[in-house]
Amino acid sequence: MGCRTVFGPRGDLGYAESMNATLPIRPMSRSFPVAGAPIGPPPPAPDVPQPPPSSPPIVVPPPPAGDPPPADPPFTDPGAPPPVLDPPAAAMVLGRVHARRLREVYRSAGWPCCDAIEVDLLAAGLLERQRSAHGHETLRVSDRGIAHIASSLVVNRGALSAHEALVEQVAREMTRNGRIAWRGLSLRARLAPAEEGGKPRWCIARPDVFSIRNTSVEAYAQPVVHEVKVSRADLLGDLRKPDKRAAYLDLGGECWYVLGRDARGRPIAEPEEIPEGCGVLVQEGTRLVVARAATHRPVQRLPFGVWMALAKAQPVQGFDDEAQDLLMSL
């Protein structure tokens, strides 16, 4: 209140005037808005502590002129698969099975198999994932994958050339001994029953060289099978298949293993590693040396299916034909 009126005992204003002189006059607080003033919360009381003033914003100084610009985070298209990071060094070893899968993907439509081999190829960057407009994910051989396929084919051709050269040497040696030799035949062989009292089993055997004597008497044919190996891994894998060896023994009276040499010129195996009953020939330069003779089993007659396969196939050219060619050139 601006002033306080106090009436004295006599009802006069003398006492009020004296009070106005002693009491301070405070401005009256308004509880209603003033016309034109903004509407908002009332100002705080004088005795309420005020918050400290806000600190000024922190300004980061620009990097020096010599520093490289900051790298932007990698951006990945939401519609594309995330990139595959490079695996750590020596984390995986790519073998023949990986090269075979790469060739299969390259020849096919590229549908994923989602197995461990495919994971290795994706992590190595040899395969790439592609997503079509319909959301189907397929695989594509990358440029690195094409280079890996080419390098594996070079190795395969080298091994195949060494194998084919040794097969040719064995076939020519058979013809030199007066026999008729064939290469790459597919012959039907009979195997023993899987269980006692069961029916015999049949399989297709593909010996590297199959030869018979040059005779008109069937009982004197003496068929012989030669299996050529130039890789130790290939030999050990073949020895773990007893049915394959049993098929060779069913087709021929003798079964021989011809062992080539490795890159250091050493035989790929010792004769003791070859099962008993099979002969062993070891390559020594341009010669084939008998390391162990094969067990001979007499064969009275060949099955009719074998004769038909021999009649359809082309035998290795003999030395008599070459001599005849020399005579014609005179």
KEKEDREN-597898 format. One record per residue (C-alpha): residue in one letter; x, y, z. Coordinates in Angstrom, 3 decimals, always signed. Layout:
N
{zase 'a', {X, Y, Z}};
...
***
This chain:
330
{zase 'm', {+0.000, +0.000, +0.000}};
{zase 'g', {+1.086, +3.482, -0.728}};
{zase 'c', {+0.103, +4.892, +2.695}};
{zase 'r', {-1.636, +3.737, +5.856}};
{zase 't', {-4.323, +5.906, +7.500}};
{zase 'v', {-4.492, +5.682, +11.260}};
{zase 'f', {-7.083, +7.542, +13.189}};
{zase 'g', {-6.225, +8.847, +16.565}};
{zase 'p', {-8.385, +8.703, +19.631}};
{zase 'r', {-10.037, +11.874, +18.526}};
{zase 'g', {-10.600, +10.762, +14.934}};
{zase 'd', {-8.263, +13.343, +13.431}};
{zase 'l', {-5.594, +12.772, +10.827}};
{zase 'g', {-2.680, +14.064, +12.736}};
{zase 'y', {-1.470, +10.652, +13.654}};
{zase 'a', {-1.734, +9.516, +10.005}};
{zase 'e', {+0.420, +12.301, +8.808}};
{zase 's', {+3.014, +11.357, +11.369}};
{zase 'm', {+2.913, +7.692, +10.133}};
{zase 'n', {+3.343, +8.771, +6.551}};
{zase 'a', {+6.417, +10.563, +7.559}};
{zase 't', {+7.948, +7.498, +9.243}};
{zase 'l', {+6.837, +4.499, +7.128}};
{zase 'p', {+8.409, +3.969, +3.700}};
{zase 'i', {+6.109, +3.906, +0.746}};
{zase 'r', {+6.361, +0.692, -1.382}};
{zase 'p', {+5.001, +0.481, -4.891}};
{zase 'm', {+1.804, -1.533, -5.179}};
{zase 's', {+2.207, -4.887, -6.986}};
{zase 'r', {-0.164, -5.386, -9.866}};
{zase 's', {-1.916, -8.772, -10.211}};
{zase 'f', {-3.444, -7.974, -13.614}};
{zase 'p', {-1.690, -7.457, -16.927}};
{zase 'v', {-1.040, -4.072, -18.270}};
{zase 'a', {-2.349, -3.323, -21.734}};
{zase 'g', {+0.335, -4.022, -24.353}};
{zase 'a', {+2.627, -6.045, -21.972}};
{zase 'p', {+3.623, -9.605, -23.052}};
{zase 'i', {+1.826, -12.436, -21.312}};
{zase 'g', {+4.185, -14.799, -19.506}};
{zase 'p', {+5.262, -16.047, -16.110}};
{zase 'p', {+5.767, -13.396, -13.477}};
{zase 'p', {+9.318, -12.289, -12.821}};
{zase 'p', {+11.082, -14.163, -10.032}};
{zase 'a', {+11.208, -12.752, -6.567}};
{zase 'p', {+14.296, -10.748, -5.630}};
{zase 'd', {+15.347, -13.316, -3.028}};
{zase 'v', {+15.329, -16.323, -5.500}};
{zase 'p', {+18.891, -17.146, -6.730}};
{zase 'q', {+19.380, -16.593, -10.401}};
{zase 'p', {+21.120, -19.246, -12.631}};
{zase 'p', {+24.628, -18.376, -13.750}};
{zase 'p', {+24.922, -16.910, -17.195}};
{zase 's', {+25.510, -19.468, -19.988}};
{zase 's', {+29.115, -19.978, -21.086}};
{zase 'p', {+30.056, -18.803, -24.557}};
{zase 'p', {+30.104, -21.551, -27.290}};
{zase 'i', {+33.370, -23.404, -27.854}};
{zase 'v', {+34.844, -22.594, -31.211}};
{zase 'v', {+37.104, -25.356, -32.668}};
{zase 'p', {+40.019, -23.786, -34.510}};
{zase 'p', {+40.497, -24.985, -38.101}};
{zase 'p', {+43.261, -27.559, -38.694}};
{zase 'p', {+46.651, -26.266, -39.778}};
{zase 'a', {+47.286, -25.901, -43.464}};
{zase 'g', {+49.779, -28.778, -43.466}};
{zase 'd', {+47.421, -31.450, -42.008}};
{zase 'p', {+45.405, -33.663, -44.370}};
{zase 'p', {+41.681, -33.040, -44.575}};
{zase 'p', {+39.557, -35.120, -42.183}};
{zase 'a', {+38.429, -38.436, -43.714}};
{zase 'd', {+34.728, -38.817, -44.284}};
{zase 'p', {+33.103, -41.980, -42.897}};
{zase 'p', {+32.572, -44.699, -45.551}};
{zase 'f', {+29.197, -44.494, -47.196}};
{zase 't', {+27.386, -47.676, -48.151}};
{zase 'd', {+24.408, -47.714, -50.447}};
{zase 'p', {+21.465, -49.172, -48.480}};
{zase 'g', {+20.451, -51.250, -51.487}};
{zase 'a', {+23.896, -52.841, -51.957}};
{zase 'p', {+25.534, -55.453, -49.675}};
{zase 'p', {+28.163, -54.142, -47.266}};
{zase 'p', {+31.748, -54.470, -48.448}};
{zase 'v', {+33.802, -57.470, -47.339}};
{zase 'l', {+36.867, -56.526, -45.353}};
{zase 'd', {+40.249, -58.020, -46.187}};
{zase 'p', {+41.113, -60.989, -43.959}};
{zase 'p', {+44.214, -60.833, -41.779}};
{zase 'a', {+47.458, -62.136, -43.215}};
{zase 'a', {+47.823, -65.937, -43.212}};
{zase 'a', {+44.209, -66.300, -42.050}};
{zase 'm', {+43.243, -68.778, -44.789}};
{zase 'v', {+44.814, -71.021, -47.360}};
{zase 'l', {+43.066, -71.390, -50.697}};
{zase 'g', {+43.355, -74.894, -52.100}};
{zase 'r', {+42.077, -76.956, -54.982}};
{zase 'v', {+38.524, -77.010, -53.655}};
{zase 'h', {+38.397, -73.195, -53.741}};
{zase 'a', {+39.674, -73.091, -57.327}};
{zase 'r', {+37.101, -75.708, -58.323}};
{zase 'r', {+34.282, -73.651, -56.745}};
{zase 'l', {+35.466, -70.543, -58.582}};
{zase 'r', {+35.287, -72.400, -61.906}};
{zase 'e', {+31.804, -73.683, -61.038}};
{zase 'v', {+30.554, -70.182, -60.215}};
{zase 'y', {+32.123, -68.817, -63.396}};
{zase 'r', {+30.292, -71.418, -65.519}};
{zase 's', {+26.967, -71.163, -63.685}};
{zase 'a', {+24.429, -68.438, -62.958}};
{zase 'g', {+26.188, -67.637, -59.691}};
{zase 'w', {+23.592, -68.783, -57.157}};
{zase 'p', {+25.143, -68.780, -53.663}};
{zase 'c', {+25.714, -71.982, -51.702}};
{zase 'c', {+26.231, -70.223, -48.350}};
{zase 'd', {+28.952, -72.593, -47.141}};
{zase 'a', {+32.439, -72.175, -45.686}};
{zase 'i', {+34.153, -72.354, -49.075}};
{zase 'e', {+32.048, -69.478, -50.346}};
{zase 'v', {+32.820, -67.454, -47.213}};
{zase 'd', {+36.560, -67.906, -47.815}};
{zase 'l', {+36.231, -66.783, -51.426}};
{zase 'l', {+34.155, -63.735, -50.480}};
{zase 'a', {+36.595, -62.746, -47.744}};
{zase 'a', {+39.529, -63.124, -50.132}};
{zase 'g', {+37.831, -60.870, -52.690}};
{zase 'l', {+37.642, -63.589, -55.346}};
{zase 'l', {+33.830, -63.482, -55.385}};
{zase 'e', {+31.487, -60.505, -55.311}};
{zase 'r', {+27.825, -60.353, -54.289}};
{zase 'q', {+25.317, -58.721, -56.598}};
{zase 'r', {+21.701, -57.891, -55.835}};
{zase 's', {+19.139, -57.624, -58.622}};
{zase 'a', {+16.232, -55.186, -58.766}};
{zase 'h', {+13.963, -57.922, -57.342}};
{zase 'g', {+16.226, -58.495, -54.334}};
{zase 'h', {+17.836, -61.746, -55.553}};
{zase 'e', {+21.467, -62.093, -54.554}};
{zase 't', {+23.910, -63.800, -56.921}};
{zase 'l', {+27.658, -64.235, -57.052}};
{zase 'r', {+30.109, -62.909, -59.593}};
{zase 'v', {+33.762, -63.836, -60.032}};
{zase 's', {+35.885, -60.731, -59.508}};
{zase 'd', {+38.986, -59.790, -61.470}};
{zase 'r', {+41.134, -61.293, -58.735}};
{zase 'g', {+39.076, -64.474, -59.005}};
{zase 'i', {+39.683, -64.651, -62.761}};
{zase 'a', {+43.417, -64.324, -62.146}};
{zase 'h', {+43.260, -67.100, -59.525}};
{zase 'i', {+41.413, -69.383, -61.970}};
{zase 'a', {+44.019, -68.701, -64.645}};
{zase 's', {+46.897, -69.508, -62.300}};
{zase 's', {+45.241, -72.743, -61.147}};
{zase 'l', {+44.664, -73.779, -64.766}};
{zase 'v', {+48.355, -73.277, -65.491}};
{zase 'v', {+49.224, -75.636, -62.619}};
{zase 'n', {+46.600, -78.156, -63.747}};
{zase 'r', {+47.851, -78.090, -67.335}};
{zase 'g', {+51.402, -78.662, -66.135}};
{zase 'a', {+50.364, -81.669, -64.058}};
{zase 'l', {+48.183, -82.974, -66.876}};
{zase 's', {+51.002, -82.608, -69.365}};
{zase 'a', {+53.356, -84.608, -67.125}};
{zase 'h', {+50.678, -87.261, -66.632}};
{zase 'e', {+49.842, -87.502, -70.315}};
{zase 'a', {+53.514, -87.692, -71.232}};
{zase 'l', {+54.048, -90.623, -68.859}};
{zase 'v', {+50.879, -92.338, -70.114}};
{zase 'e', {+52.167, -92.001, -73.661}};
{zase 'q', {+55.527, -93.446, -72.614}};
{zase 'v', {+53.876, -96.483, -70.994}};
{zase 'a', {+51.600, -97.079, -74.005}};
{zase 'r', {+54.529, -96.879, -76.424}};
{zase 'e', {+56.508, -99.280, -74.249}};
{zase 'm', {+53.639, -101.781, -74.424}};
{zase 't', {+53.520, -101.558, -78.211}};
{zase 'r', {+57.301, -102.007, -78.335}};
{zase 'n', {+56.819, -105.285, -76.457}};
{zase 'g', {+54.409, -106.540, -79.104}};
{zase 'r', {+51.162, -105.646, -77.346}};
{zase 'i', {+48.103, -103.625, -78.400}};
{zase 'a', {+47.501, -100.697, -76.060}};
{zase 'w', {+44.566, -98.343, -75.482}};
{zase 'r', {+44.386, -95.105, -73.505}};
{zase 'g', {+41.418, -93.630, -71.655}};
{zase 'l', {+39.059, -96.607, -71.927}};
{zase 's', {+35.859, -96.874, -69.875}};
{zase 'l', {+35.387, -100.556, -69.035}};
{zase 'r', {+32.685, -102.246, -66.998}};
{zase 'a', {+34.168, -104.227, -64.088}};
{zase 'r', {+32.637, -106.557, -61.534}};
{zase 'l', {+33.275, -106.169, -57.805}};
{zase 'a', {+32.785, -108.571, -54.934}};
{zase 'p', {+29.475, -108.383, -53.011}};
{zase 'a', {+29.359, -105.826, -50.240}};
{zase 'e', {+28.139, -108.536, -47.831}};
{zase 'e', {+28.474, -112.274, -47.770}};
{zase 'g', {+25.882, -113.960, -49.906}};
{zase 'g', {+24.918, -110.722, -51.672}};
{zase 'k', {+24.877, -109.866, -55.338}};
{zase 'p', {+28.042, -108.762, -57.164}};
{zase 'r', {+28.476, -105.071, -57.796}};
{zase 'w', {+29.386, -103.395, -61.075}};
{zase 'c', {+31.335, -100.221, -61.729}};
{zase 'i', {+33.024, -98.314, -64.557}};
{zase 'a', {+36.825, -98.406, -64.421}};
{zase 'r', {+39.016, -96.014, -66.413}};
{zase 'p', {+42.591, -97.308, -66.467}};
{zase 'd', {+45.245, -95.064, -67.961}};
{zase 'v', {+46.620, -97.845, -70.190}};
{zase 'f', {+44.967, -101.161, -71.027}};
{zase 's', {+46.847, -103.628, -73.230}};
{zase 'i', {+46.587, -107.207, -74.511}};
{zase 'r', {+48.932, -109.431, -76.439}};
{zase 'n', {+48.801, -109.293, -80.216}};
{zase 't', {+47.346, -112.787, -80.665}};
{zase 's', {+44.336, -114.484, -82.210}};
{zase 'v', {+43.854, -116.897, -79.284}};
{zase 'e', {+41.655, -115.408, -76.577}};
{zase 'a', {+43.271, -117.429, -73.782}};
{zase 'y', {+46.649, -115.908, -74.665}};
{zase 'a', {+45.501, -112.283, -74.533}};
{zase 'q', {+46.915, -111.668, -71.022}};
{zase 'p', {+45.254, -108.256, -70.339}};
{zase 'v', {+47.327, -105.821, -68.264}};
{zase 'v', {+46.271, -102.574, -66.561}};
{zase 'h', {+48.681, -99.676, -65.934}};
{zase 'e', {+47.717, -96.838, -63.594}};
{zase 'v', {+49.971, -93.768, -63.943}};
{zase 'k', {+50.553, -91.368, -61.031}};
{zase 'v', {+52.692, -88.222, -61.104}};
{zase 's', {+51.418, -86.670, -57.842}};
{zase 'r', {+51.785, -88.167, -54.398}};
{zase 'a', {+48.465, -86.716, -53.266}};
{zase 'd', {+46.749, -88.330, -56.247}};
{zase 'l', {+48.424, -91.647, -55.475}};
{zase 'l', {+47.445, -91.639, -51.805}};
{zase 'g', {+43.866, -90.762, -52.710}};
{zase 'd', {+43.781, -93.668, -55.162}};
{zase 'l', {+45.179, -96.122, -52.622}};
{zase 'r', {+42.372, -95.246, -50.223}};
{zase 'k', {+39.855, -96.690, -52.733}};
{zase 'p', {+40.099, -100.496, -52.579}};
{zase 'd', {+37.162, -100.907, -54.971}};
{zase 'k', {+39.038, -99.068, -57.700}};
{zase 'r', {+42.023, -101.376, -57.330}};
{zase 'a', {+39.704, -104.423, -57.252}};
{zase 'a', {+38.145, -103.249, -60.525}};
{zase 'y', {+41.590, -103.080, -62.157}};
{zase 'l', {+42.376, -106.606, -60.955}};
{zase 'd', {+39.077, -107.852, -62.372}};
{zase 'l', {+39.846, -106.387, -65.805}};
{zase 'g', {+43.464, -107.508, -66.140}};
{zase 'g', {+45.611, -110.422, -65.145}};
{zase 'e', {+48.180, -107.893, -63.889}};
{zase 'c', {+47.852, -104.430, -62.343}};
{zase 'w', {+50.819, -102.047, -62.360}};
{zase 'y', {+51.315, -98.644, -60.740}};
{zase 'v', {+53.651, -96.344, -62.691}};
{zase 'l', {+55.225, -93.752, -60.395}};
{zase 'g', {+56.534, -90.469, -61.730}};
{zase 'r', {+58.915, -88.062, -60.037}};
{zase 'd', {+58.350, -84.838, -58.128}};
{zase 'a', {+59.887, -81.429, -58.799}};
{zase 'r', {+63.132, -82.481, -57.090}};
{zase 'g', {+63.476, -85.595, -59.209}};
{zase 'r', {+62.528, -88.035, -56.434}};
{zase 'p', {+59.964, -90.846, -56.843}};
{zase 'i', {+56.579, -89.855, -55.458}};
{zase 'a', {+56.385, -93.071, -53.398}};
{zase 'e', {+58.311, -96.158, -52.373}};
{zase 'p', {+57.380, -99.609, -53.716}};
{zase 'e', {+56.464, -100.724, -50.183}};
{zase 'e', {+53.614, -98.202, -50.132}};
{zase 'i', {+51.844, -99.950, -53.017}};
{zase 'p', {+49.564, -102.828, -51.947}};
{zase 'e', {+50.759, -106.385, -52.447}};
{zase 'g', {+49.827, -108.021, -55.719}};
{zase 'c', {+50.322, -104.855, -57.761}};
{zase 'g', {+53.501, -104.233, -59.721}};
{zase 'v', {+55.517, -101.025, -59.496}};
{zase 'l', {+57.248, -99.220, -62.363}};
{zase 'v', {+59.447, -96.213, -61.560}};
{zase 'q', {+60.321, -93.548, -64.091}};
{zase 'e', {+64.056, -92.961, -64.483}};
{zase 'g', {+64.688, -90.421, -67.163}};
{zase 't', {+63.449, -91.917, -70.417}};
{zase 'r', {+63.236, -95.448, -69.035}};
{zase 'l', {+60.710, -97.369, -66.933}};
{zase 'v', {+62.406, -99.552, -64.327}};
{zase 'v', {+60.622, -102.464, -62.628}};
{zase 'a', {+60.773, -101.875, -58.873}};
{zase 'r', {+58.501, -104.798, -58.046}};
{zase 'a', {+56.883, -107.386, -60.289}};
{zase 'a', {+53.121, -107.834, -60.357}};
{zase 't', {+51.339, -111.041, -59.429}};
{zase 'h', {+50.133, -112.739, -62.594}};
{zase 'r', {+46.639, -114.215, -62.657}};
{zase 'p', {+45.573, -116.228, -65.693}};
{zase 'v', {+42.520, -114.869, -67.538}};
{zase 'q', {+40.858, -117.417, -69.797}};
{zase 'r', {+38.571, -114.977, -71.570}};
{zase 'l', {+37.578, -111.364, -71.508}};
{zase 'p', {+33.957, -110.318, -70.970}};
{zase 'f', {+31.995, -109.495, -74.095}};
{zase 'g', {+31.560, -105.883, -72.924}};
{zase 'v', {+35.331, -105.440, -72.792}};
{zase 'w', {+35.704, -106.763, -76.330}};
{zase 'm', {+33.047, -104.341, -77.563}};
{zase 'a', {+34.792, -101.406, -75.861}};
{zase 'l', {+38.104, -102.407, -77.449}};
{zase 'a', {+36.498, -102.692, -80.878}};
{zase 'k', {+35.025, -99.169, -80.631}};
{zase 'a', {+38.219, -97.503, -79.371}};
{zase 'q', {+41.323, -96.546, -81.319}};
{zase 'p', {+44.514, -98.303, -80.132}};
{zase 'v', {+47.865, -96.598, -79.861}};
{zase 'q', {+49.724, -96.552, -83.132}};
{zase 'g', {+52.330, -99.312, -83.182}};
{zase 'f', {+55.910, -99.265, -84.436}};
{zase 'd', {+54.978, -101.470, -87.386}};
{zase 'd', {+52.788, -98.695, -88.732}};
{zase 'e', {+55.621, -96.187, -88.390}};
{zase 'a', {+57.997, -98.547, -90.226}};
{zase 'q', {+55.460, -98.903, -93.009}};
{zase 'd', {+55.279, -95.121, -93.280}};
{zase 'l', {+59.059, -94.980, -93.591}};
{zase 'l', {+58.960, -97.564, -96.398}};
{zase 'm', {+56.353, -95.558, -98.272}};
{zase 's', {+58.545, -92.466, -98.138}};
{zase 'l', {+61.458, -94.244, -99.886}};
***
